[in-house]
Amino acid sequence: MDKKKIKKIVREAYGKIAQKQEGCGCGTCGPDTRQFAKSIGYSEEELKAIPDEANLALSCGNPTALASLKEGEVVLDLGSGAGFDCFLAATNVGPNGKVIGVDMTPEMIEKARDNAKKNGVENVEFRFGEIENLPVGDKSVDVVISNCVINLSAEKLRVFQEIYRVLKSGGRVAISEIALKKELPQKIQESIEAYVGCVGGAILVDEYKKIVEASGLKEVKITINGSSVCIDPNTKDPIGKAILDGLGESESLEANVVSVYVEGHK
Ligand SMILES: C[S@@+](CC[C@H](N)C(=O)[O-])C[C@H]1O[C@@H](n2cnc3c(N)ncnc32)[C@H](O)[C@@H]1O
């Protein structure tokens, strides 16, 4: 599918998810978003630092914990959604640090800014933009984090080249992501629902590592956390339904779609 078309579909889908109109995207429509966050690695303590409204259950790991953030650092969150990881990062870097969230969906940016205002968080800024063309200056960031987003980009090398550009020398990357242990069946690769659900755009772990290394980042490490299939449980899409029901060719899918942590240094 054409890159522009994919982006339009992803933006529209996440716009509806932000407004809770329709769909779950890469996440769960379950009522207990706190419990979901705990299941993917957030502690009760960390969740206290995040406004509840910022948790849309769209994540697949805890990149902020992986990043071991320090006071005063500048952090950039790619695909910041309603601000979930930005608010946690903001408490870690403190008033002398700064967190920038970038998202291409206007409804997400609006929600995130609203959350910052309502909760009086001043060291966070949400910028409207694309992760393939970051609205961020060269060599201005200490740490890039991202949670379940880069799989949604049809230009993954471009995203990592942008990450490299904005990182200061010695800067680091801590990303939570969905990747594959085995190629997806063709039908699933062509399913829009599977794409929006962070499955269809996922790539093989080895391929992912090569892309990150090609961007210039060093000491690249990818750690597999566990099984992860993110499809809207209420989907009407037959492929999405098949994945969830574990039918036919999708049967082995759960074991082959995994959540991973990606680390690297400039
Ligand atoms: C699965 S959600 C994750 C949101 C957030 N990281 C979280 O964990 O709650 C994906 C987010 O990435 C954004 N996104 C997807 N592709 C993007 C792109 N190419 N540029 C900027 N944002 C993008 C979507 O608008 C959405 O807010």
The ligand as a Gaussian input file, in Angstrom:
#p B3LYP/6-31G(d) Opt

LIG

0 1
 C       -0.234000       2.858000      19.454000
 S       -0.342000       4.570000      19.748000
 C        0.837000       4.776000      21.080000
 C        0.638000       6.081000      21.828000
 C        1.581000       6.282000      23.018000
 N        2.956000       6.068000      22.663000
 C        1.184000       5.392000      24.173000
 O        1.935000       4.463000      24.483000
 O        0.129000       5.647000      24.770000
 C        0.483000       5.242000      18.347000
 C        0.574000       6.759000      18.316000
 O        1.538000       7.107000      17.326000
 C        1.031000       8.130000      16.499000
 N        1.675000       7.959000      15.183000
 C        1.577000       6.899000      14.354000
 N        2.338000       7.067000      13.263000
 C        2.941000       8.278000      13.405000
 C        3.839000       9.040000      12.595000
 N        4.271000       8.579000      11.423000
 N        4.244000      10.256000      13.042000
 C        3.808000      10.738000      14.239000
 N        2.946000      10.070000      15.040000
 C        2.516000       8.850000      14.635000
 C       -0.480000       7.937000      16.525000
 O       -1.151000       9.129000      16.229000
 C       -0.703000       7.450000      17.946000
 O       -0.924000       8.525000      18.823000

